[in-house]
């Protein structure tokens, strides 16, 4: 799953997330062992100028293909109540440069 996410393959991430759920893998494990490690690699590649904004956006879309399946299950399981804290982010009103916020 991480490899597909790194490559920005949202269809593969969606398929692998679905398969993981069919195998009774916990949604939280799919996130912390598949999606997050993949985005960590993408972030590192971006830092080293190996990836640029388009590749990061493709990977982010792939991540959301999996997260969109998992979010309702996390909420239903009560995992949404397990917070590590609060993060407040935003952009200046009217600013079109909100890519970082949306990632």
Backbone as numpy.savetxt, mean C-alpha at the origin, in Angstrom:
# Nx Ny Nz CAx CAy CAz Cx Cy Cz
4.01 -11.07 -3.50 3.18 -9.89 -3.50 4.06 -8.63 -3.50
5.10 -8.66 -2.68 6.00 -7.50 -2.63 6.62 -7.23 -4.00
7.03 -8.28 -4.67 7.68 -8.13 -5.99 6.70 -7.51 -6.98
5.46 -7.97 -6.99 4.45 -7.41 -7.89 4.21 -5.94 -7.57
4.18 -5.62 -6.30 3.97 -4.23 -5.89 5.14 -3.37 -6.34
6.36 -3.85 -6.16 7.55 -3.12 -6.59 7.50 -2.84 -8.09
6.99 -3.79 -8.85 6.88 -3.63 -10.30 5.66 -2.82 -10.72
4.80 -2.48 -9.76 3.61 -1.70 -10.06 2.51 -2.49 -10.72
2.49 -3.80 -10.52 1.51 -4.69 -11.16 0.28 -4.82 -10.27
-0.67 -3.90 -10.44 -1.84 -3.88 -9.55 -2.72 -5.11 -9.73
-2.80 -5.66 -10.94 -3.61 -6.86 -11.15 -3.03 -8.05 -10.38
-1.71 -8.17 -10.39 -1.07 -9.26 -9.65 -1.23 -9.08 -8.15
-1.11 -7.85 -7.67 -1.29 -7.60 -6.23 -2.72 -7.94 -5.83
-3.69 -7.53 -6.63 -5.09 -7.85 -6.36 -5.29 -9.36 -6.31
-4.75 -10.06 -7.32 -4.89 -11.52 -7.39 -4.24 -12.19 -6.18
-3.03 -11.76 -5.84 -2.32 -12.39 -4.72 -3.00 -12.09 -3.39
-3.56 -10.92 -3.25 -4.31 -10.59 -2.03 -5.53 -11.49 -1.92
-6.24 -11.65 -3.03 -7.41 -12.53 -3.06 -7.02 -13.97 -2.73
-5.92 -14.42 -3.31 -5.45 -15.79 -3.04 -5.03 -15.95 -1.58
-4.38 -14.94 -1.03 -3.98 -14.99 0.37 -5.18 -15.10 1.29
-6.22 -14.33 0.99 -7.44 -14.41 1.80 -8.10 -15.78 1.65
-8.08 -16.33 0.44 -8.66 -17.66 0.21 -7.90 -18.73 0.99
-6.62 -18.49 1.25 -5.80 -19.43 2.03 -5.90 -19.15 3.54
-6.82 -18.27 3.90 -7.07 -17.89 5.30 -5.90 -17.15 5.95
-5.10 -16.47 5.14 -4.07 -15.60 5.72 -4.75 -14.38 6.33
-4.22 -13.92 7.43 -4.81 -12.76 8.10 -4.54 -11.49 7.29
-5.54 -10.62 7.16 -5.34 -9.37 6.42 -4.15 -8.56 6.94
-3.98 -8.52 8.24 -2.88 -7.74 8.82 -1.53 -8.32 8.39
-1.45 -9.65 8.24 -0.21 -10.27 7.78 0.06 -9.97 6.31
-0.99 -9.94 5.50 -0.82 -9.59 4.09 -0.29 -8.17 3.95
-0.73 -7.30 4.84 -0.25 -5.92 4.81 1.20 -5.83 5.27
1.48 -6.39 6.45 2.80 -6.21 7.06 3.88 -7.13 6.48
3.48 -8.19 5.78 4.48 -9.10 5.20 4.52 -9.03 3.68
3.58 -8.33 3.08 3.54 -8.23 1.62 3.56 -6.80 1.11
2.56 -6.03 1.50 2.42 -4.68 0.95 3.48 -3.72 1.50
3.62 -3.66 2.80 4.56 -2.70 3.39 6.01 -2.99 2.99
6.47 -4.24 3.04 7.85 -4.47 2.59 8.07 -4.06 1.13
7.07 -4.27 0.29 7.19 -3.84 -1.10 7.33 -2.33 -1.23
6.50 -1.59 -0.49 6.59 -0.14 -0.54 7.88 0.37 0.09
8.41 -0.37 1.06 9.72 0.00 1.62 10.80 -0.04 0.54
10.76 -1.07 -0.29 11.73 -1.18 -1.39 11.53 -0.04 -2.39
10.27 0.25 -2.71 9.97 1.34 -3.64 10.52 2.66 -3.09
10.30 2.90 -1.80 10.81 4.12 -1.18 12.33 4.20 -1.24
12.99 3.08 -1.02 14.45 3.05 -1.08 14.93 3.28 -2.52
14.25 2.69 -3.48 14.62 2.90 -4.88 14.43 4.37 -5.27
13.38 4.98 -4.76 13.15 6.40 -5.03 14.26 7.25 -4.40
14.64 6.90 -3.19 15.69 7.64 -2.48 17.02 7.57 -3.25
17.29 6.42 -3.87 18.53 6.22 -4.61 18.42 6.66 -6.08
17.32 7.33 -6.41 17.07 7.80 -7.79 17.01 6.66 -8.80
16.61 5.48 -8.34 16.38 4.36 -9.25 14.94 4.34 -9.73
14.04 4.91 -8.92 12.64 5.07 -9.28 12.32 6.55 -9.26
11.40 6.93 -10.13 10.94 8.31 -10.19 9.46 8.32 -9.86
8.87 9.49 -9.81 7.48 9.63 -9.38 6.53 8.70 -10.14
6.64 8.53 -11.46 5.71 7.62 -12.14 5.76 6.19 -11.62
6.97 5.68 -11.35 7.09 4.32 -10.82 6.52 4.23 -9.41
6.75 5.27 -8.61 6.21 5.29 -7.25 4.69 5.29 -7.30
4.12 6.07 -8.20 2.66 6.13 -8.32 2.08 4.79 -8.79
2.75 4.11 -9.71 2.29 2.79 -10.14 2.31 1.81 -8.98
3.36 1.86 -8.19 3.44 0.97 -7.02 2.39 1.32 -5.99
2.13 2.60 -5.81 1.10 3.02 -4.86 -0.27 2.52 -5.31
-0.54 2.60 -6.60 -1.82 2.07 -7.12 -1.92 0.57 -6.90
-0.81 -0.12 -7.09 -0.80 -1.56 -6.84 -1.06 -1.85 -5.37
-0.47 -1.05 -4.48 -0.70 -1.24 -3.05 -2.18 -1.07 -2.71
-2.79 -0.03 -3.28 -4.21 0.21 -2.99 -5.10 -0.89 -3.56
-4.66 -1.58 -4.61 -5.44 -2.71 -5.14 -5.58 -3.78 -4.07
-4.54 -3.98 -3.27 -4.61 -4.92 -2.16 -5.30 -4.34 -0.95
-4.96 -3.10 -0.61 -5.55 -2.48 0.58 -7.06 -2.33 0.47
-7.55 -2.03 -0.72 -9.00 -1.87 -0.88 -9.75 -3.16 -0.55
-9.12 -4.30 -0.78 -9.73 -5.58 -0.38 -9.62 -5.82 1.12
-8.52 -5.36 1.71 -8.22 -5.69 3.10 -8.85 -4.74 4.11
-9.03 -3.49 3.77 -9.55 -2.51 4.73 -10.88 -2.92 5.36
-11.87 -3.35 4.57 -13.14 -3.74 5.20 -12.98 -4.92 6.16
-12.07 -5.82 5.85 -11.84 -6.97 6.72 -11.16 -6.56 8.02
-10.27 -5.59 7.94 -9.61 -5.09 9.15 -10.62 -4.41 10.06
-11.49 -3.62 9.46 -12.51 -2.93 10.24 -13.46 -3.93 10.89
-13.86 -4.94 10.12 -14.77 -5.96 10.65 -14.13 -6.75 11.77
-12.82 -6.97 11.69 -12.12 -7.74 12.71 -11.73 -6.89 13.92
-11.98 -5.60 13.84 -11.63 -4.74 14.96 -10.20 -4.25 14.94
-9.46 -4.57 13.90 -8.06 -4.14 13.83 -7.94 -2.63 13.67
-8.99 -2.01 13.16 -8.93 -0.56 12.98 -8.79 0.15 14.31
-9.23 -0.48 15.39 -9.12 0.13 16.71 -7.73 0.01 17.31
-6.84 -0.73 16.67 -5.48 -0.91 17.17 -4.59 0.17 16.57
-4.62 1.34 17.15 -3.90 2.48 16.62 -2.54 2.64 17.27
-1.58 3.04 16.48 -0.26 3.36 17.01 -0.13 4.86 17.27
-1.12 5.63 16.88 -1.07 7.07 17.07 -1.87 7.77 16.00
-1.72 9.07 15.94 -2.44 9.89 14.98 -1.43 10.64 14.13
-1.68 10.65 12.83 -0.84 11.41 11.91 -1.74 12.43 11.23
-1.33 13.67 11.24 -2.08 14.73 10.59 -1.25 15.23 9.42
-1.84 15.18 8.22 -1.15 15.66 7.03 -2.10 16.52 6.22
-1.56 17.27 5.31 -2.41 18.09 4.46 -1.59 18.86 3.46
-2.28 19.65 2.66 -1.62 20.53 1.71 -2.27 21.89 1.82
-1.60 22.89 1.30 -2.17 24.23 1.29 -3.40 24.23 0.39
-4.42 24.96 0.80 -5.64 25.00 0.02 -5.35 25.47 -1.40
-5.85 24.73 -2.36 -5.66 25.07 -3.76 -4.37 24.54 -4.36
-3.50 23.96 -3.54 -2.23 23.43 -4.04 -2.50 22.14 -4.80
-2.04 22.07 -6.02 -2.25 20.88 -6.84 -1.19 19.82 -6.60
-0.18 20.13 -5.83 0.94 19.22 -5.59 0.69 18.40 -4.34
-0.22 17.46 -4.44 -0.61 16.65 -3.28 -0.21 15.19 -3.42
0.74 14.90 -4.31 1.13 13.51 -4.55 1.63 12.86 -3.26
2.51 13.53 -2.54 3.05 12.97 -1.29 1.96 12.69 -0.28
1.00 13.59 -0.19 -0.11 13.40 0.75 -0.93 12.17 0.37
-1.15 11.98 -0.91 -1.98 10.88 -1.37 -1.28 9.53 -1.33
0.05 9.53 -1.31 0.77 8.27 -1.21 0.59 7.71 0.17
